[in-house]
Structures are given as C-alpha cells and as structure tokens.
Amino acid sequence: MKRRFLVVGLAISLFVVLAACAPKASPAPSTPAPARPTPVSTPVSSVSPPTSEDGAWAEIVQAAKKEGQINVYTWGWTGDIGLSIAKAFENRYGIRLNLITGRGAEFIERIKTETRMKNVTADLFEGASSHSENMRFEGLLTPAGALPALRNKADFSADPLLFSSEGYYFMENQFFLGLHVNTNLVKAGEEPKAWADLTEPKWKGKILFADPVVSVSGSYFAALIELKRMGLDVVERIGKQDLMFDPSTPGVAARLARGEAAIGYTSTNESANVAKEGGPIKVIDTREGIFANGLALGQVKGGPHPNATKVLINWMLSREGQDVYTKAKSVLTVRNDVADYQPPAVRLKPQNPVFITTELNDLIAKAFREKQYVPLLKPK
C-alpha cells in the first residue's frame, strides 16, 4: 500500500514539474478592430517608434520634446474634443497643446498681423480647407515635409494631401456639408430633395445658414455653379427666403436641433455632435450632390515650435491620433484601420458626392475672399 502511494506521489510530482516547465500557451489573438462604422472597442496601436532608418525623424521628435509646447489656432478642437486630443498627445510625447479657439477668417487676419509684426505665436492652424488655402495664398503656411504616418498610402481611405499635394495643409477628417432638417419640424418624405426646393413658399423664414460674411460654407455654391449642377438664379431665389444666419456651422447645427429652423446648412462634423446627444437632426442627400470635404491642418510659417508642430501633424494622421480624434468628435476618419464614430442620423453614403479637389478648393477660397455670394444670400 505504501509503495502504491509512493508511485502515485511520484507521478503527481512529475506531472507538476512537467507542467511548470512546459512553454506557456500564447494568448489568443485580440479581436481585430470591427469593420467601419462600428466603433472600435479595443485600444489601437500608436505610431511605431523610430527605427534606425528613421534617424532624421528621431531628431525631429527629440527637438520637439525640447520645444515642449505647441500653440494651436483651432476651429474644431473645442471643449472635450480638444481636451481629449491634448491629453492623449501629451501622454505620448510630453508636449503640451495650447488651444486657442476661434473662427478661421479671424485667425487669418490675426496671423497676418503677427507675421507683419514679426511676432508669430501660432504654430498650427486647424480649420476649413478653404481657409487653409487662403492662408497658403497669403504666404502664412509652410510645408511640413515628409511625415512617417504618410509612408503607406494603403493605410488611408482619403488622401491627406488631397487639398495640397505640396503638404501646406493636410486633411484631418472627412465630412459632408449639406442640407439638414429638424425631424420634429419636417416630416419624413417631405424633406427638400434639391436646392431649388428651398425656394418653395412653405420654407420662407425657416432656413438657417452660416453667415457668408464670416463662414466659408456660404461660398460652397461656387463649386455647384462651376460644375453646372445649380444655376446662379437658384442662389438668388434662396436669398429671398428671409434666411436666418449664424456665425458658424456648429451654431447652425445646435439651433436647428433646438427647433429655431426647419432646415439648416451645416456639416456632419457638427450635426454628429448634436445627433449623438439625441438631437432631432438628419442630413439630406440632395440631387445636385453633397460636398465631401474635410477639415485641415497647416503648419504656420515662422511659428515658434516648428518641430513639435510636425510631430503633432504626424500623430494626428497616425492610427492612434485618428482614433482619439474621430472618437472624440464623432467624425469620419481618413484611415482604413480606424473605425468611424458617427450616429446613424448623419451617416451618409451619398449618391452624388462632390469631392472638394484642389481646384474646387481654390475656387471656394476665392469666392469667400471676394464675398461673391454675400449680396445674393443677404440682399438689402
């Protein structure tokens, strides 16, 4: 009996030793990021650290850390959105973001003044692509140069260099700019299906636009007219509909959701923020087409923290930066390996998208500079 217990005991001991020495099983691979537009539930990887062949970029990163901060003149990185970006970027690089929020047109004049006084404080401009083009036109931006995040074009669903092949500014996200309705005030099936529908008497005094004097969105008519999708007469007739105006597209989205208008002209960047809070707002796919566009990042010429600015732009276009940004702002990403975080009411697969090319962006920027449509939309 004692011998049998001894044998059993030796067998158990041998099993324990073998189990301890056996190689541990590799953990099951993590679930891949779900297909867009389902939100990613697991953390995404960050930009790969510089390798031996990235010596020049490693030097830029080290110089950026010594600079320690970036002054960002931003239109879209407001509130919790800006805080999310700033916190994640500082955690990654130890570089602080100083966020100065405002409107693009005002920033252009401010940076022109800083440049004239030889006291440029802005490092990065973030805002509408057309404002970015006007800044390039004024000589206020400088190309950021080669960025590691852009090496593999297959990573991107939209080309960050679409607006400026020279790299004066980069597309940071995608959005659609077009007509939206308050679903409490406009019944399903009664939404305007074309821009000309806005001239119907029932919409008089019920349409809200961003003010074309201070917001570039009022100049997007230039693209539709240039492409012969809408006549100038339609713009003139819409201008006679007692339009209401707000200084910005975020203001249009918020006021539309509050019921101050039945129809509003804004972007899905802004309507997404309202929709995710349960606001009664919906984007409309009009027959003339809806603008497929994006906000832009541009490095200000003569800014005090040039290396840190390059690192920020690169991070914003990386997988980590895009995931942080698109999640915080509920926008469409420019990357294939990051999920979109948009509410269904403003998620759109347009039948006839109008992609804002470099040529159309120049046209829109010029229309805004010269206030071409202000007399039509705001007749005296």
C-alpha positions as CSV (number, residue, x, y, z in Angstrom):
1,M,0.0,0.0,0.0
2,K,2.8,2.4,0.9
3,R,4.6,1.6,-2.3
4,R,1.4,2.3,-4.3
5,F,1.1,5.8,-2.6
6,L,4.7,6.4,-3.3
7,V,4.3,5.7,-7.0
8,V,1.2,7.9,-7.2
9,G,3.0,10.6,-5.4
10,L,6.0,10.5,-7.8
11,A,3.6,10.6,-10.8
12,I,1.9,13.6,-9.4
13,S,5.2,15.4,-8.7
14,L,6.5,14.5,-12.2
15,F,3.3,16.0,-13.8
16,V,3.6,19.2,-11.8
17,V,7.2,19.6,-12.8
18,L,6.5,19.0,-16.5
19,A,3.6,21.4,-16.4
20,A,5.7,24.1,-14.9
21,C,8.5,23.6,-17.5
22,A,6.2,23.4,-20.4
23,P,6.0,26.6,-22.6
24,K,3.0,28.7,-21.8
25,A,0.4,28.9,-24.5
26,S,0.3,32.1,-26.4
27,P,-2.7,34.3,-25.6
28,A,-5.5,34.2,-28.1
29,P,-5.1,37.0,-30.7
30,S,-7.0,40.1,-29.8
31,T,-10.2,40.6,-31.7
32,P,-9.5,42.8,-34.8
33,A,-11.0,46.2,-35.0
34,P,-14.6,45.8,-36.2
35,A,-15.5,46.9,-39.7
36,R,-16.4,50.5,-40.0
37,P,-18.6,52.2,-39.0
38,T,-18.9,50.1,-35.8
39,P,-16.8,51.8,-33.0
40,V,-13.5,50.2,-32.1
41,S,-13.8,48.7,-28.6
42,T,-10.1,47.9,-28.0
43,P,-7.2,50.3,-27.9
44,V,-5.4,50.9,-31.2
45,S,-1.6,50.8,-31.6
46,S,0.3,54.1,-31.6
47,V,2.8,55.3,-34.2
48,S,5.7,52.9,-34.3
49,P,8.8,54.3,-32.6
50,P,11.5,55.5,-35.0
51,T,13.8,52.7,-36.3
52,S,17.4,53.0,-37.3
53,E,16.4,54.2,-40.8
54,D,14.3,57.0,-39.2
55,G,17.2,58.9,-37.8
56,A,16.1,62.2,-39.2
57,W,12.6,61.8,-37.8
58,A,14.0,60.8,-34.4
59,E,16.0,64.0,-34.3
60,I,12.8,66.0,-35.1
61,V,11.0,64.2,-32.2
62,Q,13.8,64.9,-29.8
63,A,13.8,68.6,-30.8
64,A,10.0,68.7,-30.5
65,K,10.2,67.4,-26.9
66,K,12.7,70.2,-26.1
67,E,10.3,72.8,-27.5
68,G,7.7,71.3,-25.2
69,Q,4.6,73.0,-26.4
70,I,2.5,74.0,-29.5
71,N,0.2,76.9,-30.0
72,V,-2.8,75.6,-31.9
73,Y,-5.2,78.1,-33.5
74,T,-8.2,75.9,-33.9
75,W,-11.8,76.0,-35.0
76,G,-12.8,72.4,-34.3
77,W,-10.8,71.3,-31.3
78,T,-13.2,72.8,-28.7
79,G,-14.4,71.6,-25.3
80,D,-14.0,67.9,-24.6
81,I,-12.7,67.3,-28.1
82,G,-9.7,69.5,-27.6
83,L,-9.1,68.1,-24.1
84,S,-9.1,64.5,-25.5
85,I,-6.6,65.4,-28.2
86,A,-4.3,67.4,-25.9
87,K,-4.3,64.8,-23.1
88,A,-3.5,61.9,-25.5
89,F,-0.8,63.8,-27.3
90,E,0.9,64.9,-24.1
91,N,0.8,61.4,-22.8
92,R,2.5,60.2,-25.9
93,Y,5.2,62.9,-26.3
94,G,5.2,65.0,-23.2
95,I,4.4,68.1,-25.3
96,R,1.7,70.5,-24.2
97,L,-1.0,71.9,-26.5
98,N,-2.2,75.4,-26.0
99,L,-5.5,75.6,-27.7
100,I,-6.8,79.0,-28.9
101,T,-10.3,78.6,-30.4
102,G,-12.0,80.8,-32.9
103,R,-13.1,81.2,-36.5
104,G,-10.9,80.7,-39.5
105,A,-11.4,84.1,-41.1
106,E,-10.4,85.8,-37.8
107,F,-7.3,83.6,-37.4
108,I,-6.2,84.5,-40.9
109,E,-6.2,88.2,-40.0
110,R,-4.6,87.5,-36.7
111,I,-1.7,85.5,-38.2
112,K,-1.3,88.2,-40.9
113,T,-0.9,90.8,-38.2
114,E,1.6,88.5,-36.2
115,T,3.6,88.0,-39.4
116,R,3.7,91.7,-40.2
117,M,4.8,92.5,-36.6
118,K,7.5,89.7,-36.8
119,N,5.9,88.1,-33.7
120,V,4.3,84.9,-34.9
121,T,2.8,83.0,-31.9
122,A,0.7,80.4,-33.9
123,D,2.3,77.1,-34.7
124,L,-0.7,75.1,-36.2
125,F,-3.8,76.2,-37.9
126,E,-6.8,73.8,-37.8
127,G,-10.0,74.6,-39.7
128,A,-11.7,74.6,-43.0
129,S,-9.7,73.6,-46.1
130,S,-10.7,76.8,-47.9
131,H,-9.4,78.9,-45.0
132,S,-6.2,76.9,-45.1
133,E,-6.0,77.6,-48.9
134,N,-6.4,81.3,-48.2
135,M,-3.6,81.1,-45.6
136,R,-1.4,79.4,-48.2
137,F,-2.4,82.1,-50.7
138,E,-1.3,84.8,-48.2
139,G,2.0,83.1,-47.6
140,L,1.2,82.2,-44.0
141,L,1.8,78.4,-44.2
142,T,4.9,76.3,-44.8
143,P,5.1,72.7,-46.0
144,A,5.5,70.2,-43.1
145,G,7.8,68.0,-45.1
146,A,7.8,64.2,-45.2
147,L,5.8,62.5,-42.4
148,P,6.2,58.9,-41.4
149,A,2.5,58.4,-41.0
150,L,2.0,59.0,-44.7
151,R,4.5,56.4,-45.9
152,N,1.9,53.7,-46.6
153,K,-0.8,55.1,-48.8
154,A,-2.8,51.9,-48.4
155,D,-3.5,52.9,-44.8
156,F,-5.7,55.8,-45.9
157,S,-9.3,55.9,-47.1
158,A,-8.9,59.5,-48.1
159,D,-5.6,61.1,-49.3
160,P,-4.5,63.6,-46.6
161,L,-2.7,65.5,-49.4
162,L,-5.9,65.8,-51.5
163,F,-6.2,69.6,-50.8
164,S,-2.5,70.4,-51.1
165,S,-0.1,68.0,-52.8
166,E,2.8,70.1,-51.6
167,G,1.9,69.5,-48.0
168,Y,1.0,73.0,-47.0
169,Y,-2.1,71.5,-45.2
170,F,-3.4,68.0,-44.6
171,M,-7.0,66.6,-44.5
172,E,-7.6,65.5,-40.9
173,N,-11.0,64.0,-41.3
174,Q,-13.9,63.6,-43.7
175,F,-17.3,65.1,-43.5
176,F,-20.3,66.0,-45.7
177,L,-21.5,69.6,-46.0
178,G,-25.2,70.0,-47.0
179,L,-28.8,70.5,-46.0
180,H,-30.0,69.1,-42.7
181,V,-33.6,69.1,-41.3
182,N,-35.1,69.1,-37.9
183,T,-37.1,65.8,-37.9
184,N,-39.7,67.2,-35.5
185,L,-40.5,70.0,-37.9
186,V,-40.1,68.3,-41.3
187,K,-42.0,65.1,-41.7
188,A,-40.3,62.0,-43.3
189,G,-40.8,62.2,-47.1
190,E,-41.3,66.0,-47.1
191,E,-37.6,66.9,-46.9
192,P,-36.2,69.1,-49.7
193,K,-34.8,66.8,-52.4
194,A,-32.9,69.5,-54.3
195,W,-31.6,73.1,-53.6
196,A,-34.4,74.5,-55.8
197,D,-36.9,73.1,-53.3
198,L,-35.7,75.7,-50.8
199,T,-37.4,78.4,-52.9
200,E,-40.9,77.0,-52.1
201,P,-43.1,79.4,-50.1
202,K,-43.5,76.9,-47.2
203,W,-39.8,77.3,-46.3
204,K,-39.8,81.0,-46.2
205,G,-38.3,82.2,-42.8
206,K,-37.5,78.6,-41.8
207,I,-34.0,78.2,-43.3
208,L,-30.8,78.8,-41.3
209,F,-27.4,79.4,-42.9
210,A,-23.9,80.1,-41.7
211,D,-23.3,83.8,-42.3
212,P,-21.4,84.0,-45.6
213,V,-19.5,87.1,-44.4
214,V,-17.6,85.1,-41.7
215,S,-18.2,81.5,-42.6
216,V,-16.7,79.9,-45.7
217,S,-19.6,77.4,-46.1
218,G,-21.7,80.2,-47.7
219,S,-19.2,80.1,-50.6
220,Y,-19.6,76.5,-51.5
221,F,-22.3,77.5,-54.0
222,A,-19.3,78.4,-56.2
223,A,-18.5,74.7,-56.7
224,L,-22.0,73.7,-57.6
225,I,-22.3,76.5,-60.0
226,E,-18.9,75.8,-61.5
227,L,-19.9,72.2,-62.0
228,K,-23.1,73.4,-63.6
229,R,-25.2,71.5,-61.1
230,M,-27.0,74.6,-60.0
231,G,-27.7,78.0,-61.5
232,L,-26.9,81.4,-60.0
233,D,-30.6,82.1,-60.2
234,V,-31.4,79.4,-57.6
235,V,-28.9,81.1,-55.2
236,E,-30.6,84.4,-55.8
237,R,-34.1,83.0,-55.2
238,I,-33.0,81.2,-52.0
239,G,-31.6,84.6,-50.8
240,K,-35.2,86.0,-51.0
241,Q,-36.5,83.4,-48.5
242,D,-35.8,85.6,-45.4
243,L,-32.8,83.4,-44.4
244,M,-31.6,83.3,-40.8
245,F,-27.9,83.4,-40.2
246,D,-25.5,82.1,-37.6
247,P,-21.7,82.9,-37.4
248,S,-20.7,79.2,-37.7
249,T,-21.8,75.8,-38.8
250,P,-21.7,74.5,-35.2
251,G,-24.2,77.2,-34.3
252,V,-26.4,76.2,-37.2
253,A,-26.5,72.5,-36.1
254,A,-27.3,73.5,-32.5
255,R,-30.0,76.0,-33.4
256,L,-31.5,73.6,-35.9
257,A,-31.8,70.9,-33.2
258,R,-33.4,73.4,-30.8
259,G,-36.2,74.0,-33.4
260,E,-35.2,77.5,-34.3
261,A,-35.3,76.5,-38.0
262,A,-36.7,73.6,-40.1
263,I,-33.8,73.4,-42.5
264,G,-30.1,74.2,-41.9
265,Y,-27.0,74.2,-44.0
266,T,-24.2,72.6,-41.9
267,S,-21.7,69.8,-41.9
268,T,-21.9,66.3,-40.5
269,N,-18.9,67.2,-38.3
270,E,-21.3,69.4,-36.3
271,S,-24.6,67.6,-36.7
272,A,-22.9,64.4,-35.4
273,N,-22.3,66.2,-32.1
274,V,-25.9,67.1,-31.8
275,A,-27.3,63.7,-33.0
276,K,-25.2,61.7,-30.6
277,E,-26.9,63.6,-27.8
278,G,-30.3,62.7,-29.2
279,G,-31.0,65.9,-31.1
280,P,-33.7,65.7,-33.8
281,I,-31.4,66.3,-36.8
282,K,-30.9,64.5,-40.1
283,V,-28.7,65.0,-43.1
284,I,-30.3,65.1,-46.6
285,D,-28.7,63.8,-49.8
286,T,-29.7,66.3,-52.4
287,R,-29.9,65.7,-56.2
288,E,-27.2,68.3,-57.1
289,G,-24.8,66.4,-54.8
290,I,-23.5,66.8,-51.4
291,F,-20.0,68.1,-50.6
292,A,-17.5,65.5,-49.5
293,N,-14.8,67.5,-47.7
294,G,-12.6,67.5,-44.6
295,L,-11.0,69.8,-42.1
296,A,-7.4,70.6,-42.5
297,L,-4.1,71.0,-40.5
298,G,-1.5,73.5,-41.6
299,Q,1.9,74.5,-40.2
300,V,2.2,78.3,-39.7
301,K,5.2,79.8,-41.3
302,G,7.6,81.2,-38.7
303,G,5.9,79.5,-35.7
304,P,8.0,79.2,-32.5
305,H,7.7,75.4,-32.2
306,P,8.2,74.0,-35.7
307,N,9.5,70.5,-34.8
308,A,6.7,69.9,-32.3
309,T,4.2,71.1,-34.9
310,K,5.4,68.5,-37.4
311,V,5.2,65.8,-34.7
312,L,1.6,66.8,-33.9
313,I,0.5,66.7,-37.6
314,N,2.1,63.3,-38.0
315,W,0.4,62.0,-34.8
316,M,-3.0,63.3,-35.9
317,L,-2.7,61.3,-39.2
318,S,-1.4,58.2,-37.4
319,R,-3.7,55.4,-36.3
320,E,-3.5,56.4,-32.6
321,G,-4.2,60.1,-33.3
322,Q,-7.1,59.4,-35.7
323,D,-8.7,57.0,-33.2
324,V,-8.6,59.6,-30.4
325,Y,-9.8,62.4,-32.7
326,T,-12.6,60.6,-34.6
327,K,-13.9,59.1,-31.3
328,A,-14.0,62.5,-29.5
329,K,-15.5,64.4,-32.4
330,S,-17.8,61.6,-33.9
331,V,-16.4,62.2,-37.4
332,L,-15.3,60.1,-40.4
333,T,-11.6,59.1,-40.3
334,V,-9.2,59.3,-43.2
335,R,-7.7,55.9,-42.3
336,N,-8.7,52.4,-43.2
337,D,-7.5,50.9,-39.9
338,V,-9.6,53.2,-37.7
339,A,-13.4,52.9,-37.1
340,D,-15.8,55.8,-37.8
341,Y,-17.8,57.0,-34.8
342,Q,-20.9,58.6,-36.3
343,P,-24.6,58.4,-35.3
344,P,-26.9,56.8,-37.9
345,A,-28.8,60.0,-38.5
346,V,-25.8,61.7,-40.0
347,R,-24.1,58.7,-41.5
348,L,-24.4,59.0,-45.3
349,K,-23.4,57.2,-48.4
350,P,-24.2,59.9,-51.0
351,Q,-25.5,59.0,-54.4
352,N,-23.7,62.0,-56.0
353,P,-20.8,63.3,-53.8
354,V,-18.9,66.4,-54.8
355,F,-15.3,65.8,-53.8
356,I,-13.5,69.0,-53.0
357,T,-10.5,68.9,-55.2
358,T,-7.6,71.3,-55.1
359,E,-9.2,73.2,-58.0
360,L,-12.6,73.5,-56.3
361,N,-11.0,74.4,-53.0
362,D,-9.2,77.3,-54.7
363,L,-12.5,78.4,-56.3
364,I,-14.3,78.3,-53.0
365,A,-11.5,80.1,-51.2
366,K,-11.5,82.9,-53.8
367,A,-15.3,83.2,-53.6
368,F,-15.0,83.7,-49.8
369,R,-12.2,86.2,-50.1
370,E,-14.1,88.3,-52.5
371,K,-17.5,87.8,-50.8
372,Q,-19.1,86.8,-54.1
373,Y,-22.4,85.5,-52.8
374,V,-23.0,87.8,-49.9
375,P,-25.2,90.2,-51.9
376,L,-27.3,87.2,-53.1
377,L,-27.7,85.5,-49.8
378,K,-28.1,88.7,-47.7
379,P,-29.9,91.1,-50.0
380,K,-30.6,94.5,-48.5
